[in-house]
Every structure is written in C-alpha cells, then in structure tokens.
Amino acid sequence: MNSKSYTPIPMVSGPVSAHPRTLAAMNHDFGSADIESDFLPFYQKVSRKYAQLARTENDVVLLTGEGMLGLWGGLKSCLSAGDRVLALGTGVFGDGIGEMAASFGCEVKALSFPYNTTLNRYFQEIEAAIKEFKPKMITAVHCETPSGTLNPIAEIGEMKKHFGVPLFYVDAVSSWGGVELKADEWGVDILLGGSQKCFSAPPSMTLVAVSNIAWEIMQQVGYQGYDSLLPWRDIYRDGRCPYTAYWHGVAALGAAADVILEEGMEACFARHKQVAAMCREGLNRLGVGLFPDEQAVQSPTVTAACIPAGYDFKSWQAALRKHGLVTSGSFGPMLDKVFRLGHMGTQADPELMRQALNVIQTVLER
Ligand SMILES: Cc1ncc(COP(=O)(O)O)c(C=O)c1O
C-alpha cells in the first residue's frame, strides 16, 4: 500500500501515509464546483458513503478544514452561552472539548478521568452526573488518539436516550473508518471525522454527521461564523456550497471510502484489530510497556506505549528514524513518556507492523 511514503516505515498517528488512490483521485483539473452541475451529486454520493461507514441515516457534511474545524463547528452551532455541557474526558481531546465549550460561555461539567483509562470504568459516575446536571449536550471521544484508547459510546448513548439529553457529540476523528461505528443506534447527534486518519486521504477535510434534532437546535441557536454547520444543511436545495468547495478534497474522500467499501467494512475493521493485536504482542515480547491500564479498552487504530528507560521522545525517535521508522510522541501528561504507533488506514498493515517491531527490537538490542 505504501508504495511512495515519505518515510520508509510510517507509523505516525496521522496524517497517515496517503493511499495512492486518494492521491490519484485529486490529480485532476476539476472545474468550478459552483458552476459545474456534476459537483453536488458527486458530493452527495461521497457523503452517503461516509454515512454508510458510520451506519447513520443522518446528513454527513464534508467540510474543508482540519478536524478541529468540525469540533468547533459542532459545538458552536449547537450551543449558546449558558447551555449545559457534560464533557467526558479520558484524554487530551475529551478534556479539550470541555474547555472549548467553556470558552464561549457554556456551563461545563467536566468529568475528567485518568488518561490511561476508558469510560467503561465510570458508568455510575456518568449516570449520576447526567441525572444531576441535566446537560443539553454530552461530549465524548471515541478514540483518544494521544492515549491509544477507545471509549464505549453505545453505553453513553443509552444513557443519553434514557435521560432525554438532547444532544450527544462524539469525536470519532481517529476511529471512523477503522472501527465499527453505529452512530444511529448509539444515538449520536454530532459525529466528527478527519480525512487524514483511518481514511488515508490527505489532511484538511472534516466530516460531520448531523442528526435532524441537531439541525433543529442549530436553527434555534442561529450561530453565524465561518465554522457554522448550518449553511451546509440546505446545499442541495440551494444548489451550491456556502463557500468555494474543495472538489479535490471531496474526490480524495470519495476514493478513500471506495477503498474501504471494496475491502468490506468488516474486513477492514478486522484488519485494524489484527494489526493492533500484533503490535501489542510484539511490544510485550520486547518488554515495552503499554500506556493504557489493564481495564482500559485499547484502540484498534493506535497504540500508546511507554518510551523505554534512558530515552526521551526526541532521542527515541532519532534512534528509530535511523532505521526508517517514524512514530508519534504524545501530549500533555504523556509528553516524553509515551510514544505511539499509528496503525490506521494504510498503516494497519501486518508487513509494515512487522518491520516497525523489527526496528524497535534492533534499537533495544543495541
Ligand atoms: C481524537 C482527535 N480529535 C481531533 C483531532 C484534531 O484533528 P486535526 O488535527 O485534523 O485538527 C485529532 C487529531 O489528531 C484527534 O486525534
């Protein structure tokens, strides 16, 4: 898959090595999306493929911009100052989303748990907080990329439905396309994705699945701003996107979805699990500890491991890079303690993982 990667053994947690078909799809002199009648039907077709990948009937908006654009847009479009948000955090992004909502005046109750754990440990506390705080929105992160963990979304979705919380916002930036999602069954109203993770497309396309209730609430909130999602609701009726559409980016996303759908969703998710297991067994064999604790659910898309004694991230990365392996570091409290192997999309590849583990072994045996 990685015929022309920037690095010989790319194992970063994103942007992952782009799939050649996504690059080929972009390599075309598309016309103006405002003028050509082909664009909107194409956009709609691509958008429905992403709905299929998340098992949702909801609209999926394809925005030009990084994952953070969708994260901000999803919050600001649905919430006004004073609205209550229950922010569930087991990592940098979960806590960060709560801080984002607080920054424009929302009343945020942040349930912040240790970054090496997942929400399955805290269902009782979460339920009690929902009952007591009565939020308008619950926010959670499916895959906490910096921690290498996967939070249970179905159970939180059940609580959301049971207690009649209007909105459930889920960051699936590094899980959509690599892990099974059942957005409708789980009651997700705002589901967020990014092109550069499991989809193996170049960065700077964001996907946001929006429920009908979320659209209605956005209408009531009436947020106006570059990141507002509302202008995207009526693009088919209006016959155009609110801003200059990035046809190339949509084409890359179209190719990326085709790659997954042709492989088969089940097969694709199974491949991610298989390579994740191979990674963890390999690290274990080499005596490299994993960051998540034993009760945490580890993500099939990224592994967070402890940087071996005697190294900080810079020196560890330099040692690996000499043998062609590039990994990611981590953030916040994990800085210089944790390194990550991203095995999502093109990088969920057993041969690539075998090479990565060989390099780690070589460096450790020096
Ligand atoms: C879980 C998660 N959410 C959001 C983002 C933000 O995406 P972007 O860097 O494209 O803005 C990332 C990026 O790594 C992520 O891992």
PDBQT file of the ligand as one rigid body, heavy atoms in Angstrom, charges set to zero:
ROOT
HETATM    1  C1  LIG A 401      -9.238  12.420  18.603  1.00  0.00    +0.000 C 
HETATM    2  C2  LIG A 401      -8.867  13.623  17.788  1.00  0.00    +0.000 A 
HETATM    3  N1  LIG A 401      -9.741  14.638  17.692  1.00  0.00    +0.000 NA
HETATM    4  C3  LIG A 401      -9.463  15.732  16.974  1.00  0.00    +0.000 A 
HETATM    5  C4  LIG A 401      -8.253  15.876  16.313  1.00  0.00    +0.000 A 
HETATM    6  C5  LIG A 401      -7.974  17.145  15.580  1.00  0.00    +0.000 C 
HETATM    7  O1  LIG A 401      -7.817  16.923  14.224  1.00  0.00    +0.000 OA
HETATM    8  P1  LIG A 401      -6.956  17.939  13.335  1.00  0.00    +0.000 P 
HETATM    9  O2  LIG A 401      -5.558  17.826  13.779  1.00  0.00    +0.000 OA
HETATM   10  O3  LIG A 401      -7.191  17.465  11.928  1.00  0.00    +0.000 OA
HETATM   11  O4  LIG A 401      -7.497  19.291  13.560  1.00  0.00    +0.000 OA
HETATM   12  C6  LIG A 401      -7.317  14.851  16.386  1.00  0.00    +0.000 A 
HETATM   13  C7  LIG A 401      -6.023  14.978  15.722  1.00  0.00    +0.000 C 
HETATM   14  O5  LIG A 401      -5.103  14.246  15.940  1.00  0.00    +0.000 OA
HETATM   15  C8  LIG A 401      -7.629  13.686  17.141  1.00  0.00    +0.000 A 
HETATM   16  O6  LIG A 401      -6.764  12.683  17.254  1.00  0.00    +0.000 OA
ENDROOT
TORSDOF 0
